[in-house]
Amino acid sequence: MATSMELRCWGGDWGLPSVHADSLVVLAYAKFSGANVTVSPIDWTWRTLTVTTPELVCGDCTVTEPADILNFLRKQRFNADYELTARQGADTMAYVALVEEKLRPALLHTFWVDAENYANLTRPWFASRSPFPLNFLVPSRHANKALSRILLSKVESPLYSITEVEGKLYSDAKECLNLLSHRLGGENYFFGNSPSSLDAFVFGFVAPLHKVALPSSPLQSHLRQLANLTSFCDNILAVYFSGSRPGTPLPAQETVDANLQKLTQLVNKESNLIEKMDDNLRSSPQHKPRRPEPKPSLANERSSTPA
């Protein structure tokens, strides 16, 4: 009997099965390869702080990082690349490296470093999906990790700041999108009629740029000019994810609100009943309460006894 596999990742929004790029890569590859993976969103749980997403759990084995998870799935005979030629396999490695080097830093900057996007979209979203008090900690922790990763990969001198590399960051990302668009051409997938790991990586990094309503993003504006890439994302969502997005548990806040609403309704009913009873008592004739006559004390009884 095959061991069940559980994928822990951030939940979805904006029509995406997950808003997290790396989680999208793994989700897409699992669909492409036919892997039976149980998706467990970490939203509204303490795992928002403790789990490195995506995280694949299979028995006693735990695997993180998209490339390692994809290799693990291949070892389990879930291989979306089995029909690729040696040349296509080499092209896959080259384009995945290009996406990691050129597109990932710009994507991190767009969501986690850009002040307008972070304040108005990224931080509120991740805070709303984290339980108290982690909602104050999780977004800033992710933002710091994103900034460190950008500086580590793009800044050649420690004297440079993030503002000094922004221009290069987005220039490289636009060049990467152009190359991907040119390679895809008018096809549905990069190699033939079936999606492969390259399709999973491109989908994971491009789909958030395409679907999320960003307040500010020159990269998103550039992507909208590349119709074949946006159609590529829409096609994968329609074919592999329509009606089968990972279920998310009922938000803790929504549960609290629902219980609070029921409690409020019950209290209101009780209050109305008490008010009616009070009105009935006030409108009814009032009589002085009968008090029992005091019994004579023992001393009085003795004083009244004849000698």
C-alpha positions as CSV (number, residue, x, y, z in Angstrom):
1,M,0.0,0.0,0.0
2,A,1.5,3.4,-1.1
3,T,2.3,5.8,1.7
4,S,0.1,8.9,1.7
5,M,1.7,12.2,0.9
6,E,0.7,15.5,2.6
7,L,1.7,18.9,1.1
8,R,1.7,21.8,3.5
9,C,1.5,25.1,1.8
10,W,-0.2,28.6,1.9
11,G,-3.8,28.6,0.8
12,G,-5.2,30.3,-2.3
13,D,-6.8,33.5,-3.3
14,W,-7.4,35.5,-6.5
15,G,-8.3,32.4,-8.4
16,L,-5.0,30.6,-7.5
17,P,-4.7,27.4,-5.6
18,S,-2.0,29.0,-3.6
19,V,-0.6,32.6,-3.5
20,H,2.9,31.3,-2.7
21,A,5.1,30.8,-5.8
22,D,7.0,27.8,-4.6
23,S,3.8,26.1,-3.4
24,L,2.3,26.7,-6.8
25,V,5.3,25.0,-8.5
26,V,4.8,21.8,-6.4
27,L,1.0,21.9,-6.7
28,A,1.2,22.2,-10.5
29,Y,3.8,19.4,-10.8
30,A,1.8,17.1,-8.6
31,K,-1.2,17.6,-11.0
32,F,0.9,17.1,-14.1
33,S,2.5,13.9,-12.8
34,G,-0.6,12.4,-11.3
35,A,0.7,12.3,-7.8
36,N,-2.0,11.8,-5.2
37,V,-1.1,14.5,-2.7
38,T,-3.3,15.7,0.2
39,V,-3.0,19.4,0.4
40,S,-3.1,20.9,3.9
41,P,-3.1,24.7,3.9
42,I,-1.3,26.2,6.9
43,D,-3.6,29.2,7.0
44,W,-4.9,30.2,10.4
45,T,-2.6,27.7,12.2
46,W,0.6,27.9,14.1
47,R,2.4,26.3,11.2
48,T,2.5,29.7,9.6
49,L,5.5,30.3,11.8
50,T,7.0,26.8,12.1
51,V,6.7,25.3,8.6
52,T,8.9,26.1,5.7
53,T,6.5,26.1,2.8
54,P,6.1,24.1,0.7
55,E,6.7,21.0,2.9
56,L,5.9,17.5,1.7
57,V,5.4,14.8,4.3
58,C,5.5,11.2,3.3
59,G,5.6,8.7,6.2
60,D,8.7,9.6,8.3
61,C,10.2,11.7,5.5
62,T,9.9,15.5,5.2
63,V,11.0,17.3,2.1
64,T,11.2,21.1,1.5
65,E,12.2,23.3,-1.4
66,P,10.5,22.8,-4.8
67,A,13.4,21.1,-6.6
68,D,13.9,18.6,-3.8
69,I,10.2,17.8,-3.7
70,L,10.0,17.3,-7.4
71,N,13.0,14.9,-7.2
72,F,11.3,13.0,-4.4
73,L,8.1,12.7,-6.5
74,R,10.1,11.4,-9.4
75,K,11.6,8.7,-7.2
76,Q,8.1,7.7,-6.3
77,R,7.5,7.2,-10.1
78,F,5.5,10.5,-10.5
79,N,7.5,11.9,-13.4
80,A,6.1,14.6,-15.6
81,D,9.4,14.7,-17.6
82,Y,9.5,11.1,-18.7
83,E,8.7,11.9,-22.4
84,L,11.4,14.7,-22.7
85,T,14.4,14.2,-24.9
86,A,17.9,14.8,-23.6
87,R,17.9,18.2,-25.3
88,Q,14.6,19.1,-23.8
89,G,15.9,18.0,-20.4
90,A,18.9,20.3,-20.8
91,D,16.7,23.2,-21.9
92,T,14.5,22.6,-18.8
93,M,17.5,22.9,-16.5
94,A,18.6,26.1,-18.3
95,Y,15.2,27.8,-18.2
96,V,14.6,26.9,-14.5
97,A,17.9,28.4,-13.6
98,L,17.0,31.5,-15.6
99,V,13.7,31.8,-13.7
100,E,15.5,31.4,-10.3
101,E,18.1,33.9,-11.2
102,K,16.2,36.6,-13.0
103,L,12.5,36.3,-12.1
104,R,12.5,35.2,-8.4
105,P,14.3,38.3,-7.0
106,A,11.9,40.6,-8.8
107,L,8.9,38.6,-7.6
108,L,10.1,38.8,-4.1
109,H,10.7,42.5,-4.4
110,T,7.2,43.1,-5.9
111,F,5.4,41.3,-3.1
112,W,7.6,41.9,0.0
113,V,9.8,44.9,-0.5
114,D,7.8,47.3,-2.6
115,A,6.3,49.6,0.0
116,E,2.9,50.1,-1.5
117,N,2.3,46.4,-2.3
118,Y,3.5,45.3,1.1
119,A,1.4,47.8,3.1
120,N,-1.8,47.5,1.1
121,L,-1.8,43.8,-0.1
122,T,0.9,41.4,1.1
123,R,1.1,42.3,4.8
124,P,-2.7,42.5,5.3
125,W,-3.3,39.2,3.5
126,F,-0.7,37.1,5.4
127,A,-1.6,38.8,8.7
128,S,-5.3,37.8,8.1
129,R,-4.2,34.2,7.5
130,S,-2.1,33.9,10.7
131,P,-3.5,33.4,14.2
132,F,-3.0,36.0,16.9
133,P,-0.3,37.0,17.9
134,L,1.5,35.5,14.8
135,N,-0.3,38.0,12.6
136,F,2.2,40.6,13.9
137,L,5.2,38.5,13.3
138,V,4.7,36.4,10.2
139,P,4.5,39.1,7.5
140,S,7.6,41.0,8.8
141,R,9.6,37.8,9.1
142,H,8.8,36.9,5.4
143,A,9.6,40.4,4.3
144,N,13.0,40.3,6.1
145,K,13.8,36.9,4.5
146,A,12.8,38.2,1.1
147,L,15.0,41.3,1.4
148,S,18.0,39.2,2.6
149,R,17.5,36.8,-0.3
150,I,17.4,39.6,-2.9
151,L,20.5,41.3,-1.5
152,L,22.4,38.0,-1.3
153,S,21.6,37.1,-4.9
154,K,21.8,40.5,-6.6
155,V,24.1,42.8,-4.6
156,E,27.8,42.3,-5.3
157,S,29.0,44.7,-2.7
158,P,27.6,45.1,0.9
159,L,27.7,48.9,0.4
160,Y,24.9,48.7,-2.1
161,S,21.3,49.2,-0.9
162,I,18.1,47.7,-2.3
163,T,17.2,50.9,-4.1
164,E,20.4,50.8,-6.0
165,V,19.6,47.5,-7.6
166,E,15.9,47.9,-8.2
167,G,16.4,49.0,-11.8
168,K,18.6,46.0,-12.6
169,L,16.2,43.7,-10.8
170,Y,13.2,44.6,-12.9
171,S,15.2,44.8,-16.1
172,D,16.4,41.2,-15.7
173,A,12.9,40.1,-14.8
174,K,11.4,41.6,-18.0
175,E,14.1,40.1,-20.1
176,C,13.3,36.7,-18.5
177,L,9.6,37.1,-19.3
178,N,10.4,38.0,-22.9
179,L,12.6,34.9,-23.3
180,L,9.9,32.7,-21.8
181,S,7.3,34.2,-24.0
182,H,9.5,33.7,-27.1
183,R,10.2,30.0,-26.2
184,L,6.5,29.3,-25.5
185,G,5.3,30.8,-28.8
186,G,1.8,29.8,-29.6
187,E,1.9,26.4,-27.8
188,N,-0.1,25.5,-24.7
189,Y,3.1,24.0,-23.0
190,F,6.8,24.4,-23.5
191,F,7.4,20.9,-24.8
192,G,4.7,19.3,-26.8
193,N,1.2,18.6,-25.7
194,S,1.9,17.6,-22.1
195,P,3.1,19.9,-19.3
196,S,6.5,19.2,-17.7
197,S,8.5,20.5,-14.7
198,L,9.4,23.6,-16.7
199,D,5.7,24.4,-17.1
200,A,5.3,24.0,-13.3
201,F,8.1,26.4,-12.5
202,V,7.0,29.0,-15.0
203,F,3.4,28.7,-13.9
204,G,4.4,29.0,-10.2
205,F,6.3,32.3,-10.7
206,V,4.2,33.9,-13.4
207,A,0.7,33.1,-12.2
208,P,0.9,35.3,-9.1
209,L,2.0,38.3,-11.2
210,H,-0.9,37.6,-13.6
211,K,-3.7,37.0,-11.1
212,V,-3.0,39.0,-8.0
213,A,-4.4,42.6,-7.9
214,L,-1.2,44.4,-7.2
215,P,-1.5,48.1,-6.3
216,S,1.8,48.9,-7.9
217,S,3.8,46.7,-10.3
218,P,5.7,47.6,-13.5
219,L,6.4,43.9,-13.9
220,Q,2.8,43.1,-13.9
221,S,2.2,45.8,-16.5
222,H,4.9,44.2,-18.7
223,L,3.5,40.7,-18.3
224,R,0.1,41.9,-19.6
225,Q,1.7,42.7,-22.9
226,L,2.8,39.0,-23.2
227,A,-0.6,37.5,-24.0
228,N,0.7,33.9,-24.6
229,L,2.2,33.8,-21.0
230,T,-1.1,35.0,-19.4
231,S,-3.1,32.5,-21.6
232,F,-0.6,29.8,-20.5
233,C,-1.5,30.4,-16.8
234,D,-5.2,30.6,-17.5
235,N,-5.1,27.3,-19.4
236,I,-3.3,25.5,-16.6
237,L,-5.8,26.9,-14.0
238,A,-8.7,25.8,-16.2
239,V,-7.5,22.3,-17.0
240,Y,-5.9,21.3,-13.7
241,F,-7.3,23.4,-11.0
242,S,-10.9,24.4,-11.8
243,G,-13.2,23.1,-9.1
244,S,-10.4,21.2,-7.3
245,R,-8.5,23.9,-5.4
246,P,-7.2,22.7,-2.0
247,G,-9.8,23.1,0.6
248,T,-9.1,25.6,3.3
249,P,-10.3,25.3,6.8
250,L,-12.9,27.8,8.1
251,P,-10.9,30.8,9.3
252,A,-10.7,31.0,13.1
253,Q,-11.9,34.6,13.0
254,E,-14.9,33.6,10.9
255,T,-15.7,30.8,13.4
256,V,-15.4,33.3,16.3
257,D,-17.6,35.8,14.5
258,A,-20.3,33.1,13.8
259,N,-20.3,32.0,17.4
260,L,-20.4,35.6,18.6
261,Q,-23.3,36.3,16.3
262,K,-25.3,33.3,17.7
263,L,-24.5,34.3,21.2
264,T,-25.6,37.9,20.5
265,Q,-28.9,36.6,19.1
266,L,-29.4,34.5,22.2
267,V,-28.7,37.3,24.5
268,N,-31.0,39.6,22.6
269,K,-33.8,37.1,22.9
270,E,-33.2,36.7,26.6
271,S,-33.1,40.5,27.0
272,N,-36.4,40.9,25.2
273,L,-38.0,38.2,27.4
274,I,-36.7,39.9,30.5
275,E,-38.0,43.3,29.4
276,K,-41.5,41.8,28.7
277,M,-41.5,40.2,32.1
278,D,-40.5,43.5,33.7
279,D,-43.2,45.3,31.8
280,N,-45.8,42.8,32.9
281,L,-44.7,43.2,36.5
282,R,-44.8,47.0,36.3
283,S,-48.3,47.0,34.8
284,S,-49.8,44.5,37.3
285,P,-51.4,45.7,40.6
286,Q,-48.8,46.1,43.3
287,H,-49.5,44.9,46.8
288,K,-47.5,45.5,49.9
289,P,-45.7,42.3,50.8
290,R,-47.1,40.5,53.7
291,R,-44.6,40.2,56.5
292,P,-45.1,37.6,59.2
293,E,-45.9,39.1,62.6
294,P,-42.9,38.9,65.0
295,K,-43.2,36.2,67.6
296,P,-43.0,37.3,71.2
297,S,-39.5,36.8,72.6
298,L,-38.9,34.5,75.5
299,A,-38.2,37.4,77.8
300,N,-41.5,39.0,77.0
301,E,-43.3,35.7,77.6
302,R,-41.7,35.5,81.0
303,S,-42.5,39.1,81.9
304,S,-46.2,38.5,81.0
305,T,-46.4,35.3,83.1
306,P,-48.2,35.9,86.5
307,A,-46.0,35.4,89.5
